[in-house]
Amino acid sequence: MEVGAVVVDFDGTACAHDVAEHLLQAFALGDWESLDEAWERGALGSQDVVAAQSAMLDADRASLLEFALTHCEMDPTFAPFVTWARARGVEVALASDGFGFYIEPLLAAAGIPGLPVITNEQVWNERDRPGGMRFDNRHPECVGCGTCKMQAVLGHRARHGAEA
């Protein structure tokens, strides 16, 4: 069987950094670390954590994106991997259970166009500040994750799968 599709995690994998964590360190008002600890204990699902942490970000979209672009470079092996995969007809997609809004700008800055991104959607308020989250890629039955990576893999494989 030949591989036809690959889904890669974003924060800490395709990107050398956990961008959400860097944004929280720089811009969060409140104890975002305790939410991470509750997630690690299994007391909260990532959907609850991402929504609560997003609400703690005290900056506008332009400031958040500028910070991400300045401080969070892509892993240097990711662009060559995408080029290698594309040359072999392997469809690459990204999956992230983070804030999501910074992924496409970081890809564009790294010269990696056209990758499908499966992630949560940051909502912006009238002042262009974080105003909530949408979880359109969560699993319909499991309510833990905002973006179900298993579902992302299964969907991407169904669209671009393997040939026998």
PyMOL commands that set and color helices and strands:
alter all, ss='L'
color gray80, all
select helices_A, chain A and resi 19-27+32-41+46-56+61-71+78-87+103-109+149-160
alter helices_A, ss='H'
color red, helices_A
select strands_A, chain A and resi 5-9+91-95+117-118+121-124+130-134
alter strands_A, ss='S'
color yellow, strands_A
deselect
rebuild
show_as cartoon
